[in-house]
Amino acid sequence: MAELTTIARPYAEAAFALARDANALPAWSAMLKLGSQIVSDPRVADALDNPRLTAPAKESLLLAVAGDGLSEEGRNFVRVLVGADRIALMPVIATLFESLKDGADGVAKATIESAYPLDGDDLADLTIALARRFKRRIEPTVVVNEALVGGARITVGDEVIDGTVQEQLRAMAQQLRA
């Protein structure tokens, strides 16, 4: 995956620069999501992998499926990816673009793993505390993981805050061994 990310990054950065300069970040986000969905469809993926399908035919297929979902700039972006034989990277490009967009918008996505569903007040309080800590607006996603027994594990970007019962027990066992 790291290699795909390395290859996709310049395309994502170029798309981000175009979108930012045109003040069209939401539109580009939607176009890249649409392109990712199309490219990820098994039938389209099989067609794109067919060595007998020429680059112009691949381009026509993708643009026909996308219909009016792409602006002229989005259509050109698809043409560039097809011409460079990088269209399969569209999902990775879209993910990288979203990260760049979130950074520009001052947003951080948080995944909150909890043993129990979080109600509105608890989630709101936790979101406010995370926003203070990370100095960004937090968009939380709650995942119920009953194996945690209690507590929560929060992931924001590459930082993990582990307040689970398992982690507390592991830390206690490590202190007792020391």
Backbone hydrogen bonds, N-H to C=O, Kabsch-Sander energy under -0.5 kcal/mol:
donor,donor_aa,acceptor,acceptor_aa,energy
5,T,1,M,-2.5
6,T,2,A,-2.2
7,I,3,E,-2.1
8,A,4,L,-2.7
9,R,5,T,-2.2
11,Y,8,A,-0.5
12,A,8,A,-2.3
13,E,9,R,-2.9
14,A,10,P,-2.1
15,A,11,Y,-2.6
16,F,12,A,-2.6
17,A,13,E,-2.5
18,L,14,A,-2.4
19,A,15,A,-2.6
20,R,16,F,-3.1
21,D,17,A,-2.5
22,A,18,L,-1.7
23,N,20,R,-1.3
24,A,19,A,-3.4
28,W,24,A,-2.5
29,S,25,L,-2.5
30,A,26,P,-2.3
31,M,27,A,-2.4
32,L,28,W,-2.8
33,K,29,S,-2.1
34,L,30,A,-2.4
35,G,31,M,-2.8
36,S,32,L,-2.3
37,Q,33,K,-2.4
38,I,34,L,-2.4
39,V,35,G,-2.7
40,S,36,S,-2.1
41,D,37,Q,-0.9
41,D,38,I,-0.9
45,A,41,D,-3.0
46,D,42,P,-2.3
47,A,43,R,-1.8
48,L,44,V,-2.8
49,D,45,A,-1.7
50,N,46,D,-0.6
50,N,47,A,-1.0
53,L,50,N,-1.6
54,T,52,R,-0.6
58,K,54,T,-2.5
59,E,55,A,-2.7
60,S,56,P,-2.5
61,L,57,A,-2.4
62,L,58,K,-2.6
63,L,59,E,-2.7
64,A,60,S,-2.3
65,V,61,L,-2.4
66,A,62,L,-2.4
67,G,63,L,-1.6
69,G,66,A,-2.2
70,L,67,G,-0.7
75,R,71,S,-2.5
76,N,72,E,-2.2
77,F,73,E,-2.2
78,V,74,G,-2.1
79,R,75,R,-2.2
80,V,76,N,-2.4
81,L,77,F,-2.4
82,V,78,V,-2.7
83,G,79,R,-2.8
84,A,80,V,-1.9
85,D,82,V,-1.4
86,R,81,L,-3.5
87,I,81,L,-0.7
89,L,86,R,-1.9
90,M,87,I,-1.8
92,V,89,L,-0.6
93,I,89,L,-2.8
94,A,90,M,-2.7
95,T,91,P,-1.9
96,L,92,V,-2.5
97,F,93,I,-2.7
98,E,94,A,-2.3
99,S,95,T,-1.8
100,L,96,L,-2.2
101,K,97,F,-2.8
102,D,98,E,-2.8
103,G,99,S,-2.1
104,A,100,L,-2.1
105,D,101,K,-2.2
106,G,102,D,-0.7
106,G,103,G,-0.7
107,V,102,D,-3.0
108,A,137,R,-2.9
110,A,139,E,-2.1
111,T,155,T,-2.6
112,I,110,A,-0.6
112,I,141,T,-3.2
113,E,111,T,-0.7
113,E,153,R,-3.3
114,S,112,I,-0.5
114,S,143,V,-2.4
115,A,151,G,-1.1
123,L,119,D,-2.6
124,A,120,G,-2.4
125,D,121,D,-2.7
126,L,122,D,-2.4
127,T,123,L,-2.6
128,I,124,A,-2.2
129,A,125,D,-2.3
130,L,126,L,-2.5
131,A,127,T,-2.3
132,R,128,I,-2.1
133,R,129,A,-2.2
134,F,130,L,-2.9
135,K,131,A,-1.3
136,R,131,A,-0.9
137,R,106,G,-2.8
139,E,108,A,-2.6
141,T,110,A,-2.4
143,V,112,I,-3.0
145,N,114,S,-3.0
145,N,143,V,-0.5
148,L,145,N,-2.2
149,V,146,E,-1.4
150,G,148,L,-2.9
153,R,113,E,-2.3
154,I,161,I,-2.9
155,T,111,T,-2.6
156,V,154,I,-0.5
156,V,159,E,-2.5
157,G,109,K,-0.8
159,E,156,V,-2.2
161,I,154,I,-3.2
162,D,160,V,-0.6
163,G,152,A,-2.7
163,G,161,I,-0.8
165,V,148,L,-0.6
165,V,150,G,-1.9
166,Q,148,L,-0.5
168,Q,164,T,-2.0
169,L,165,V,-2.5
170,R,166,Q,-2.4
171,A,167,E,-2.5
172,M,168,Q,-2.1
173,A,169,L,-2.5
174,Q,170,R,-2.2
175,Q,171,A,-2.1
176,L,172,M,-2.0
177,R,173,A,-1.6
178,A,174,Q,-1.1
